[in-house]
Amino acid sequence: MNSPRKILLIDNAPDRKERIKALSHRGYTVFPALKMEEARSRCMRGGYDLIVVHAGEQQEQALAFCEELRAQCPKQPLLMTGGTAGDRDYAVPAGLQSLLQRVDETLPGEAGSDLASAA
């Protein structure tokens, strides 16, 4: 049995608990961070299987953070939701279902996809 995949979720929106609960329910271990500055210090190479940035009200800061992270750690799996990231490969359309689908696609063969097929 594989150990749960670790997701760093950077999210300070009022509905963040919904995303945390949904990801946890799918078998992922979620490490929440409220501020990008806090998360920056936690983004060590290899520390997380996936980093999810929820842009919310801070779209410009979230996009700059994602670009910085991509430049420093190009192989780090990264998703950004709740913002306008254009055609960047890490952009996720708005909505919880879109996020869950992309997380499962990014971390294939893990608990999340197994639960999704059982539902």
Rosetta constraint file for C-alpha pairs under 8 A:
AtomPair CA 2 CA 110 HARMONIC 7.53 0.50
AtomPair CA 4 CA 27 HARMONIC 6.28 0.50
AtomPair CA 4 CA 28 HARMONIC 5.39 0.50
AtomPair CA 4 CA 29 HARMONIC 5.91 0.50
AtomPair CA 4 CA 110 HARMONIC 7.73 0.50
AtomPair CA 4 CA 111 HARMONIC 7.11 0.50
AtomPair CA 5 CA 27 HARMONIC 7.81 0.50
AtomPair CA 5 CA 28 HARMONIC 5.26 0.50
AtomPair CA 5 CA 29 HARMONIC 5.96 0.50
AtomPair CA 5 CA 48 HARMONIC 7.77 0.50
AtomPair CA 5 CA 49 HARMONIC 6.00 0.50
AtomPair CA 5 CA 107 HARMONIC 7.98 0.50
AtomPair CA 5 CA 110 HARMONIC 7.47 0.50
AtomPair CA 6 CA 28 HARMONIC 6.19 0.50
AtomPair CA 6 CA 29 HARMONIC 4.88 0.50
AtomPair CA 6 CA 30 HARMONIC 6.04 0.50
AtomPair CA 6 CA 31 HARMONIC 7.31 0.50
AtomPair CA 6 CA 48 HARMONIC 5.18 0.50
AtomPair CA 6 CA 49 HARMONIC 5.27 0.50
AtomPair CA 6 CA 50 HARMONIC 6.67 0.50
AtomPair CA 7 CA 28 HARMONIC 6.86 0.50
AtomPair CA 7 CA 29 HARMONIC 6.12 0.50
AtomPair CA 7 CA 30 HARMONIC 4.90 0.50
AtomPair CA 7 CA 31 HARMONIC 6.07 0.50
AtomPair CA 7 CA 48 HARMONIC 5.77 0.50
AtomPair CA 7 CA 49 HARMONIC 5.98 0.50
AtomPair CA 7 CA 50 HARMONIC 4.88 0.50
AtomPair CA 7 CA 51 HARMONIC 5.66 0.50
AtomPair CA 7 CA 52 HARMONIC 7.06 0.50
AtomPair CA 8 CA 30 HARMONIC 5.99 0.50
AtomPair CA 8 CA 31 HARMONIC 4.80 0.50
AtomPair CA 8 CA 32 HARMONIC 5.94 0.50
AtomPair CA 8 CA 33 HARMONIC 7.22 0.50
AtomPair CA 8 CA 48 HARMONIC 6.43 0.50
AtomPair CA 8 CA 50 HARMONIC 6.44 0.50
AtomPair CA 8 CA 51 HARMONIC 4.78 0.50
AtomPair CA 8 CA 52 HARMONIC 6.13 0.50
AtomPair CA 9 CA 20 HARMONIC 7.78 0.50
AtomPair CA 9 CA 30 HARMONIC 6.62 0.50
AtomPair CA 9 CA 31 HARMONIC 6.03 0.50
AtomPair CA 9 CA 32 HARMONIC 4.81 0.50
AtomPair CA 9 CA 33 HARMONIC 6.07 0.50
AtomPair CA 9 CA 51 HARMONIC 6.11 0.50
AtomPair CA 9 CA 52 HARMONIC 4.84 0.50
AtomPair CA 9 CA 53 HARMONIC 6.05 0.50
AtomPair CA 9 CA 54 HARMONIC 7.52 0.50
AtomPair CA 10 CA 32 HARMONIC 5.99 0.50
AtomPair CA 10 CA 33 HARMONIC 4.74 0.50
AtomPair CA 10 CA 34 HARMONIC 5.77 0.50
AtomPair CA 10 CA 35 HARMONIC 6.59 0.50
AtomPair CA 10 CA 36 HARMONIC 6.56 0.50
AtomPair CA 10 CA 39 HARMONIC 6.80 0.50
AtomPair CA 10 CA 51 HARMONIC 7.70 0.50
AtomPair CA 10 CA 52 HARMONIC 6.17 0.50
AtomPair CA 10 CA 53 HARMONIC 4.81 0.50
AtomPair CA 10 CA 54 HARMONIC 6.06 0.50
AtomPair CA 11 CA 16 HARMONIC 6.12 0.50
AtomPair CA 11 CA 32 HARMONIC 7.10 0.50
AtomPair CA 11 CA 33 HARMONIC 6.28 0.50
AtomPair CA 11 CA 34 HARMONIC 5.29 0.50
AtomPair CA 11 CA 35 HARMONIC 7.18 0.50
AtomPair CA 11 CA 53 HARMONIC 6.35 0.50
AtomPair CA 11 CA 54 HARMONIC 5.06 0.50
AtomPair CA 11 CA 55 HARMONIC 7.29 0.50
AtomPair CA 11 CA 56 HARMONIC 7.86 0.50
AtomPair CA 12 CA 16 HARMONIC 6.55 0.50
AtomPair CA 12 CA 33 HARMONIC 7.65 0.50
AtomPair CA 12 CA 34 HARMONIC 4.73 0.50
AtomPair CA 12 CA 35 HARMONIC 6.87 0.50
AtomPair CA 12 CA 54 HARMONIC 7.81 0.50
AtomPair CA 12 CA 56 HARMONIC 7.83 0.50
AtomPair CA 13 CA 54 HARMONIC 7.86 0.50
AtomPair CA 13 CA 56 HARMONIC 6.28 0.50
AtomPair CA 13 CA 57 HARMONIC 7.90 0.50
AtomPair CA 15 CA 19 HARMONIC 7.34 0.50
AtomPair CA 16 CA 20 HARMONIC 6.30 0.50
AtomPair CA 17 CA 21 HARMONIC 5.93 0.50
AtomPair CA 18 CA 22 HARMONIC 6.10 0.50
AtomPair CA 19 CA 23 HARMONIC 6.11 0.50
AtomPair CA 19 CA 96 HARMONIC 6.88 0.50
AtomPair CA 20 CA 24 HARMONIC 6.03 0.50
AtomPair CA 20 CA 30 HARMONIC 6.48 0.50
AtomPair CA 20 CA 32 HARMONIC 7.62 0.50
AtomPair CA 21 CA 25 HARMONIC 5.91 0.50
AtomPair CA 22 CA 26 HARMONIC 6.41 0.50
AtomPair CA 22 CA 100 HARMONIC 7.85 0.50
AtomPair CA 23 CA 27 HARMONIC 6.78 0.50
AtomPair CA 23 CA 28 HARMONIC 5.69 0.50
AtomPair CA 23 CA 29 HARMONIC 7.69 0.50
AtomPair CA 23 CA 30 HARMONIC 7.04 0.50
AtomPair CA 23 CA 100 HARMONIC 7.12 0.50
AtomPair CA 23 CA 112 HARMONIC 7.79 0.50
AtomPair CA 24 CA 28 HARMONIC 4.92 0.50
AtomPair CA 24 CA 29 HARMONIC 5.90 0.50
AtomPair CA 24 CA 30 HARMONIC 6.32 0.50
AtomPair CA 26 CA 111 HARMONIC 6.37 0.50
AtomPair CA 26 CA 112 HARMONIC 4.40 0.50
AtomPair CA 26 CA 113 HARMONIC 7.73 0.50
AtomPair CA 26 CA 115 HARMONIC 6.01 0.50
AtomPair CA 26 CA 116 HARMONIC 7.48 0.50
AtomPair CA 27 CA 111 HARMONIC 5.09 0.50
AtomPair CA 27 CA 112 HARMONIC 5.45 0.50
AtomPair CA 27 CA 115 HARMONIC 7.80 0.50
AtomPair CA 28 CA 111 HARMONIC 7.07 0.50
AtomPair CA 28 CA 112 HARMONIC 6.76 0.50
AtomPair CA 33 CA 38 HARMONIC 6.62 0.50
AtomPair CA 33 CA 39 HARMONIC 5.93 0.50
AtomPair CA 34 CA 38 HARMONIC 7.31 0.50
AtomPair CA 34 CA 39 HARMONIC 7.88 0.50
AtomPair CA 35 CA 39 HARMONIC 6.34 0.50
AtomPair CA 36 CA 40 HARMONIC 5.93 0.50
AtomPair CA 36 CA 62 HARMONIC 7.65 0.50
AtomPair CA 36 CA 65 HARMONIC 7.28 0.50
AtomPair CA 37 CA 41 HARMONIC 6.97 0.50
AtomPair CA 38 CA 42 HARMONIC 6.91 0.50
AtomPair CA 39 CA 43 HARMONIC 6.13 0.50
AtomPair CA 42 CA 47 HARMONIC 7.86 0.50
AtomPair CA 43 CA 47 HARMONIC 6.64 0.50
AtomPair CA 43 CA 48 HARMONIC 7.54 0.50
AtomPair CA 44 CA 48 HARMONIC 7.86 0.50
AtomPair CA 45 CA 73 HARMONIC 6.79 0.50
AtomPair CA 45 CA 76 HARMONIC 7.29 0.50
AtomPair CA 46 CA 76 HARMONIC 7.53 0.50
AtomPair CA 49 CA 76 HARMONIC 7.59 0.50
AtomPair CA 49 CA 77 HARMONIC 6.73 0.50
AtomPair CA 49 CA 107 HARMONIC 7.81 0.50
AtomPair CA 50 CA 76 HARMONIC 6.99 0.50
AtomPair CA 50 CA 77 HARMONIC 4.94 0.50
AtomPair CA 50 CA 78 HARMONIC 5.74 0.50
AtomPair CA 50 CA 79 HARMONIC 7.69 0.50
AtomPair CA 50 CA 107 HARMONIC 7.92 0.50
AtomPair CA 51 CA 76 HARMONIC 7.74 0.50
AtomPair CA 51 CA 77 HARMONIC 6.38 0.50
AtomPair CA 51 CA 78 HARMONIC 4.85 0.50
AtomPair CA 51 CA 79 HARMONIC 6.34 0.50
AtomPair CA 52 CA 78 HARMONIC 5.90 0.50
AtomPair CA 52 CA 79 HARMONIC 4.77 0.50
AtomPair CA 52 CA 80 HARMONIC 5.72 0.50
AtomPair CA 52 CA 81 HARMONIC 7.53 0.50
AtomPair CA 53 CA 62 HARMONIC 6.77 0.50
AtomPair CA 53 CA 66 HARMONIC 7.75 0.50
AtomPair CA 53 CA 78 HARMONIC 7.81 0.50
AtomPair CA 53 CA 79 HARMONIC 6.21 0.50
AtomPair CA 53 CA 80 HARMONIC 4.65 0.50
AtomPair CA 53 CA 81 HARMONIC 6.33 0.50
AtomPair CA 54 CA 62 HARMONIC 7.48 0.50
AtomPair CA 54 CA 80 HARMONIC 5.72 0.50
AtomPair CA 54 CA 81 HARMONIC 4.87 0.50
AtomPair CA 54 CA 82 HARMONIC 5.52 0.50
AtomPair CA 54 CA 83 HARMONIC 7.43 0.50
AtomPair CA 55 CA 59 HARMONIC 4.82 0.50
AtomPair CA 55 CA 61 HARMONIC 7.85 0.50
AtomPair CA 55 CA 62 HARMONIC 5.25 0.50
AtomPair CA 55 CA 63 HARMONIC 7.65 0.50
AtomPair CA 55 CA 80 HARMONIC 6.77 0.50
AtomPair CA 55 CA 81 HARMONIC 6.09 0.50
AtomPair CA 55 CA 82 HARMONIC 5.11 0.50
AtomPair CA 55 CA 83 HARMONIC 5.18 0.50
AtomPair CA 56 CA 81 HARMONIC 7.98 0.50
AtomPair CA 56 CA 82 HARMONIC 5.26 0.50
AtomPair CA 56 CA 83 HARMONIC 6.29 0.50
AtomPair CA 58 CA 62 HARMONIC 5.98 0.50
AtomPair CA 59 CA 63 HARMONIC 6.09 0.50
AtomPair CA 59 CA 82 HARMONIC 7.99 0.50
AtomPair CA 59 CA 83 HARMONIC 5.54 0.50
AtomPair CA 59 CA 84 HARMONIC 7.13 0.50
AtomPair CA 60 CA 64 HARMONIC 6.19 0.50
AtomPair CA 61 CA 65 HARMONIC 6.03 0.50
AtomPair CA 62 CA 66 HARMONIC 6.15 0.50
AtomPair CA 62 CA 80 HARMONIC 7.79 0.50
AtomPair CA 63 CA 67 HARMONIC 6.18 0.50
AtomPair CA 63 CA 80 HARMONIC 7.97 0.50
AtomPair CA 63 CA 85 HARMONIC 6.67 0.50
AtomPair CA 64 CA 68 HARMONIC 6.10 0.50
AtomPair CA 65 CA 69 HARMONIC 6.09 0.50
AtomPair CA 66 CA 70 HARMONIC 5.98 0.50
AtomPair CA 66 CA 78 HARMONIC 7.65 0.50
AtomPair CA 66 CA 80 HARMONIC 7.61 0.50
AtomPair CA 67 CA 71 HARMONIC 6.14 0.50
AtomPair CA 68 CA 72 HARMONIC 6.24 0.50
AtomPair CA 69 CA 73 HARMONIC 5.76 0.50
AtomPair CA 69 CA 74 HARMONIC 7.40 0.50
AtomPair CA 70 CA 74 HARMONIC 4.69 0.50
AtomPair CA 70 CA 75 HARMONIC 7.65 0.50
AtomPair CA 70 CA 76 HARMONIC 7.24 0.50
AtomPair CA 70 CA 78 HARMONIC 7.97 0.50
AtomPair CA 77 CA 106 HARMONIC 7.34 0.50
AtomPair CA 78 CA 90 HARMONIC 5.83 0.50
AtomPair CA 79 CA 90 HARMONIC 4.47 0.50
AtomPair CA 79 CA 91 HARMONIC 6.00 0.50
AtomPair CA 79 CA 92 HARMONIC 6.59 0.50
AtomPair CA 80 CA 85 HARMONIC 7.60 0.50
AtomPair CA 80 CA 90 HARMONIC 5.84 0.50
AtomPair CA 80 CA 91 HARMONIC 5.12 0.50
AtomPair CA 80 CA 92 HARMONIC 5.84 0.50
AtomPair CA 81 CA 91 HARMONIC 6.25 0.50
AtomPair CA 81 CA 92 HARMONIC 4.87 0.50
AtomPair CA 81 CA 93 HARMONIC 6.33 0.50
AtomPair CA 81 CA 94 HARMONIC 6.07 0.50
AtomPair CA 81 CA 99 HARMONIC 7.02 0.50
AtomPair CA 82 CA 92 HARMONIC 7.54 0.50
AtomPair CA 82 CA 93 HARMONIC 7.12 0.50
AtomPair CA 82 CA 94 HARMONIC 5.18 0.50
AtomPair CA 82 CA 95 HARMONIC 7.59 0.50
AtomPair CA 83 CA 94 HARMONIC 7.46 0.50
AtomPair CA 84 CA 91 HARMONIC 7.56 0.50
AtomPair CA 85 CA 90 HARMONIC 7.97 0.50
AtomPair CA 85 CA 91 HARMONIC 5.52 0.50
AtomPair CA 86 CA 91 HARMONIC 7.02 0.50
AtomPair CA 87 CA 91 HARMONIC 6.90 0.50
AtomPair CA 92 CA 98 HARMONIC 6.67 0.50
AtomPair CA 92 CA 99 HARMONIC 6.29 0.50
AtomPair CA 92 CA 102 HARMONIC 7.18 0.50
AtomPair CA 93 CA 98 HARMONIC 6.07 0.50
AtomPair CA 93 CA 99 HARMONIC 7.40 0.50
AtomPair CA 94 CA 98 HARMONIC 6.70 0.50
AtomPair CA 94 CA 99 HARMONIC 7.58 0.50
AtomPair CA 95 CA 99 HARMONIC 6.49 0.50
AtomPair CA 96 CA 100 HARMONIC 6.21 0.50
AtomPair CA 97 CA 101 HARMONIC 6.10 0.50
AtomPair CA 98 CA 102 HARMONIC 6.24 0.50
AtomPair CA 99 CA 103 HARMONIC 6.11 0.50
AtomPair CA 100 CA 104 HARMONIC 6.18 0.50
AtomPair CA 101 CA 105 HARMONIC 6.20 0.50
AtomPair CA 102 CA 106 HARMONIC 5.94 0.50
AtomPair CA 103 CA 107 HARMONIC 6.06 0.50
AtomPair CA 104 CA 108 HARMONIC 5.65 0.50
AtomPair CA 104 CA 109 HARMONIC 8.00 0.50
AtomPair CA 104 CA 110 HARMONIC 7.56 0.50
AtomPair CA 104 CA 112 HARMONIC 5.83 0.50
AtomPair CA 104 CA 113 HARMONIC 5.47 0.50
AtomPair CA 105 CA 113 HARMONIC 8.00 0.50
AtomPair CA 108 CA 113 HARMONIC 6.66 0.50
AtomPair CA 109 CA 113 HARMONIC 6.09 0.50
AtomPair CA 109 CA 114 HARMONIC 7.09 0.50
AtomPair CA 110 CA 114 HARMONIC 6.54 0.50
AtomPair CA 111 CA 115 HARMONIC 6.16 0.50
AtomPair CA 112 CA 116 HARMONIC 6.17 0.50
AtomPair CA 113 CA 117 HARMONIC 6.24 0.50
AtomPair CA 114 CA 118 HARMONIC 6.37 0.50
AtomPair CA 115 CA 119 HARMONIC 6.28 0.50
